[in-house]
């Protein structure tokens, strides 16, 4: 059976695609629709499209900073429509869209700062099989950690007293403070993290004498924690642990039972700070577009 993908033309069709994603992405319960909406509102400098067949959708993008590398951001086929070639047709259509815009490579990998996953979650095994059957090369591995929110201890009161005695204030960023924090993030790390900080659901920071020292965010990628960072001169004060716990407490208050800490580097820090465990594994794929 042949399927011809078509561009999603309006908000109603995008909402339909969001519904398909919600039903299809069983390893991300309750997040599919939010992921589609997030990918449909990317940062400046990104070109993207959503393509559909009956029962399936693919979202793909190019960033002006690396126009030779296209990204397959999201692929979802409704459970009732699988096994008939829709996924393959959607990937090939996405590749053609990328090729027409000058991309030399397609990556089944996250396109930060606005992404759904770092790569293919290994539990979506059918997607990994599809990638490999189309000639994609597995070139990297990334992982998340999971923090159980439940009724665990996320208190920071004693830390806040200690920090206050050292002249450090910790609070949520509201209004114009988000711009200040985003500028701090851009200056110490990069524009991708700055965009995530500015667009996060929750953003917390520490400062002393008007100088921002550290930040932590959650919800830039729906329901996940991150990014987070401390300026080199402020390391050793325990700010990361405090800001992490404040964010996770907000996520718990928002109704989350657990939080994904995305694209993790320092396993030991998160394990000790909140008992997080390494859990979700992602394979990153790529292939040349002839």
N, C-alpha and C positions, 0 to 999 in steps of 0.2 A: 504494500500500500504506500503510495507516494503522498507526502505532505508538503505543502508550500507555505512557508512562513510569511507573515505579513507584519508590517510595522503597526504597533499599537498607536492609535490615532488620537484618542481623547481620554478624558478622565474616567469615563464609564468603562472603557476597555482596560484601563490600568487597574481599576477597582476589581474587575473580573480576574485579571492576572494575580492580583493580591490574594483573592480568594483561592485560586489554584495553589499558590505558594503556601497558603495557610494549611491546606489539606495535604500537600505533598511533603512538606519538610517536617517529617515526624520526629527527627532528632532535635528539632528546635520548636517544641510545642508552643503555640501561641505567638510566635515571632514572625511567621512568614509574611503576613501583610505589612507589618512594620518595616521589614527589610526591603520590600518592594518600594514602599514610600520613601525610605531613606535613600535608596539608590537613585530614585527619581528626583532627588533634590541634592545633587552633588556640589562640590565646591567650584568656584570659577576656574576656567581653564580646562574643563573636562567636557568632552563630547560623548554622548551616550545614546543608546536606543534600547527599546524593548521590542522584541519580535514574538509573535504568537502563532500557534496553530490551535485548533480546537483541543482543549484539554492540556495545553502546555505553554510555557513562556520561557524565554531566555533574555537576560539583560547583559549588555556588553558595553565597554567604554574604552576611551583613549584619553590620555592626559597630555597636555601640550608640552610638559617637561620631558616626556619620553614618548614621542608620537610613533616611534617604531614598534612599540610593544602594546598590543591590545589585550584587554582582559575580559574573560568570561566571568562575569560577576555573580550571576545566579541562573541556575537551570532548574526548572520545576515541571514535572509532568504529573498530572492527577493520578492517584493510585488506580482509578478505574480505566485509565487510558494508556497504561504502560504495555510494553512488549510488542508494539506495532511500528516502531521506528520514529516516533515523534521527537525523542531526545536527540537522536542523530541528525534529523532534519533541522532542528533548531540550532545545534552547534554549527553545522555546515553553513546555515544562513548567517549566523553571527560572524563566522570566519570571513564570509564573502563581504559582509558589511565593513569589517575591519580592513580587509584587503583593498577595497575601493577607496579607503581613506588613507592609504599609504602604510599601513602596519606591515611589518616584515615578520612579526612573530605573534602568536596567540598564546596567552598564558591563562591557565586555569588556576588563578591565584588572586589573592586580594589586591585591590588597587587602592592603597591607603591615600588619604585618610577616610574615604567613604567606601566601605566594603561590607560584604556579608560574612565572609570567613577568610582566614589566611590562605586556604586552598580547599581541597576536597576532604571533608571529614571522612575518615576511613570507614565509618559506619554507613555512609552512603555508598556502599560497595558497588552498586550498579553504575553510579556515575564514574567511579574510578575505572571500572571495566570498559565503559564507553570511551573514556579518554584514551585508554591504552589501545583499544581497538582502532581508534582513529590516528594512531601514531604519535600520541603525546608522550614525551619523555618526563619521567619523574625526576626532578632536579633538586628538590629540597624538602625538608620536613619541618613543620612547626607544631606547637602544642599550646593548649590552654591549661590553666589550673581551675579547679572548681572550689569555691568557698561555700560551705554550707552555712546558711544564715540562721535558720531555725531559732533556737533560744540561746545560742552561744553567747559568750561574753564579748561584746564589742565596745566596752566602756573605755573612755579616755579621760575621765574627770581628773584623776591624779596627774596624768601627763599634762593636761591643760594648766593646772596649778603650777607645775614645775616649769613649764614653758613661759608662763606669765611672769614668774619670778626672774626669768632670764630676759624679759623684755619682748617676748615673742607672742603675738596674737594669732589665733587660728579662727577662721570663720568661712562661711559660705560666700561665694562671689555673686553679687547681684548687680543688675543694671550696668553702669559704666565700669564697675570693677572687673567684669568679664573681659572687657577690652584691655585693661591693664594686665590681667593675668595672661591673656593670649599673647600680648606683646612680650611679656617675660618668657613665655614658652618658646616663642619664635626666636628670641635672642639667644637662649641657652641650648635649644634643640633644633627644631625645624618648623617650617610652615605647616606641615601635615599635622603635627601634634597641636599646633596653635589652632588650626581649624577644628580639631576634635574638642579642644578645651572650650572654644567659643560656642560650639554646637551641642555640648553635652547637656544631659538632663540635670545633672548635679555637678557643681564645680566648687572645690574647697581650696583654700590657700593659707599659707603662713607668711607673716611679715614682721619686720622689726624696724622701728624708726622709719617707716614709710617704704622700706625696701622689701620686695617680695623675695622669699627664700625658697619656697617649695609649693607644689600644687598637686592635686589629684582630681580626676574626673570620672564620671560614669554616665553611660547612656548615649554617648556619641554613636557608637554602634549599639542599636537597641538592646538594653538589658545587660550589657557587658560592662565590666570595670576597666578603666584605663583611658588615656595614659596617665602616668604619674612620674614626677621627677623632683629632685632636690638640687639646688645650686651647689657646686663643689664646696664653696666656703661655709655652707650650712650643714654639711653632712656630719653625722655623729650626734645630732641633737634629738634623734628619734622622731623626726617630723614625718617620715614616710609611713611609719606604723600608725601614727595618729590620724593622718589624712586618709589612709586606706580604711581604717575602722569607721571614720565618719561617713565616708562614701557607702560602705557596706551597710551601715546602720540605716542610711536613707533608702537604699535598695530594699532592705527588709521592710521598712515602713511603707514602701510602695507596693508591697505584696509579694515580693520575690522570695522563693524558698531557698534559692542558691544564686550565686553570681559566678559568671565566667570571667576569669582574668585572662584577657586575650593576648596571644602572640607573646608568651612569657619568656623572659630572660632569666631573672634571678629566682630560681626555684626555692632556694633555702630561705630567702627573705619572706616570701609569702607563706611558706610552710610554717615558719616560726611565728609570724605575726598573727595569722588567723587560722592556722591548721589547714590551709588549702592543699589540695592534692593534684598532681598531674593526672589528667584524665583524657581530654579530647586531643586526638592526633590528626593532623592535616597533611596530606601529600600535595605538593605544588607541582604542577605540570606545565609543559610548554612544547610548542612545535613551530617550526618555520612555516611561514605562509609563502608558498612559491608564487 
